[in-house]
Amino acid sequence: MDLTTTCTLLSNASHYFPWIVLIIIAYELVIFD
């Protein structure tokens, strides 16, 4: 990946960060229930 792509992904990630965290937490709870 080049720097522009990385920056774009980071920008998108920061925008969706709360949802990503919730999804990861839910996924972890399902896997390790």
Summary of the structure (lengths in Angstrom):
residues: 33
radius of gyration: 13.0
end to end distance: 35.8
largest distance: 39.1
contacts: 58
relative contact order: 0.11
helix: 88%
strand: 0%
